[in-house]
Amino acid sequence: MNIEVRYARSFLADLSSLQPTISAQIYNLAFVEFPQKGQLHYLPHLRQIDGEGIFYRFTLDNYLIGIELRGEIVQFLRVIPMPDV
């Protein structure tokens, strides 16, 4: 299965505002490792967050990363710090 990977402006803005070490780690996952692997199960702790199966989130360190999945298109939407619960 060929997956097309896209990046929302909000994701790129969030990524540029992070600390360099975290930014590099997320950049590597989103732009290098995931497009090469092309499989959703590669994303750590992936969870569906809507009823239709379009929006998902996964965690990397203490950050939540939101993605949208439509057919064979995966779009990275946001990177936000994990909320304190």
N, C-alpha and C positions, 0 to 999 in steps of 0.2 A: 504494500500500500504506500503510495507516494503522498506525503503530507506537505502542503504548502504552509510555510510559517510566515506570519505577518506580525507587525509591531505597531501598536497604537501610539499616538503622540504622547498620551498620558504615561504610558510605560516608559518611553524614552526619557521623558522629563523626570519621572520618579527615579529612574536609574542614574541619571546624571547628578541627582541631589544626594545620593548615598555616599557613605564613606568609601574611599578608594578600594579597600580590601573587600568589602561586601559587594561593591559595584562590580569589581573584577570577577568575583565568584558567580554572581548572577548573570553577568554578561557571557561568561564562558558556558554556562548551562543553556541560556536562551539562544545564543548566536552560534555556538560551536557544537556542543555535545548533542543537544536535542535535535537540531536539524540533521545531523549525521545519523543518529539512531532512528528518528522518525516514528517512535512508538510512545504512546501515552503512558504506558506502565513504567517508562523510564523516569517520569516525573515523581519526585518523592512525596509521599503522603497525599496523593491526588484524591480530591473529594468533590462530588457533584454538589452544587449549591442552589440549583433550581429544579423545578419539576419537569422541564422539557429536555434536560440533558444537554443544554447549550453552554452553561457557565460552570466553570470548575475553579477550584483553588488548590494550591499546594504550598507547602512550607519549605523554606530553605533557611537554615539557622533560625533567626528570630524575625523572619519576614514572610508575609503572605504574598503570593503571586497569583493574580487572577488571569484566567485565560477564557477565551470563547472558542467553542468547537462547533463548526458548521461544515458537515460533510468531511472533506479532506483538508479543510483550512483551519489552522490553529492560529489564533491571534492572541498575543500577549497583551493584556490590558493595563494592569497596575502592579506596582510593587509597594507595599506598605508595611510598616513595622507591626509586629504582632501586638494586639491590644492587651493591656494588663487586665486580667479578669479577677 
